[in-house]
Amino acid sequence: MSEVGTNERLLRSDVTLEESRKIERVLRRNNISYFEKWNFHTGVFKFLNNNKNSKCDIYVHMDSMDKAKELLADM
């Protein structure tokens, strides 16, 4: 299981912008705190980067992990 700090756990990885919006609505509706870590293209071909190609990882607090997984399983 991937860790960011001591209490955050990876819920989903490589999520598109549309998927992140759906997940955000579900988590906010159920009062679950989360944060997104966006993976942008860097380097020589940075000009090829646009937000449509970006992916993000969604992290939640470890106390909310089971509830978040249960809610997202219904999606």
N, C-alpha and C positions, 0 to 999 in steps of 0.2 A: 504494500500500500504506500502510495507516495505521500510525502509530508512537505508542507511549506514551513510551518512553525511547529509548535508542540501540540497544538490543538486542531489544526486544520487537516482535512483529509480530501483526497481527490475523489470527486463524485463522477464527473464525466471528463473525458479528454477529447481533443480535436473536434470541438463542436462548432458548427457554422453559426453565422449571425442569426439566421432564422430560428435555428434550434435553441440558441441561447435566449432569445426573446421568449419562447414558449416555456422554457425551464424557469426563467426569471419570474414569469407570471405565476406559475405554480408555487414556487418557493416563497414569493412575497405574500401571496394569498394565505399561506399557511404559517407565516411569521417565522421563516427559517432564514437566518443570515447566511450569506455566501459572498464569495468574491470571484471575479474572473481574471485570469491571467492570459492576456492575448499574445499570440505568437505571430509577430510580423516578420516579413522577409527583410533581411538586411544584407548588405554587401554590395557587390558590383551591380547586380540586377535589381536593385531597390526600386527602380522606375517601373518594374513589372508589377509591383505590389499595389493592390487596391483592397479596400475593405471587404470585398466580396470573396476574396481568396484567403482571408485571414481566418485562423482557427483559434479557439480559446479552450482553456482548461477551467473547469468550475470546481471550486473547493467549498466545503461546508465544515462547520464545527463538528468535531467527532461525536458530541452528544446528540446532534441532530441527524447523523448519518443514516441510521435505520429508518427514521421517519421520511427523510428525503428520498431514499431508495424506494420505499413503499409507494410514495406519491408519484414518482416518476415511472414506476412500473405500470401504472394505470394509463399513462399517456400513450 
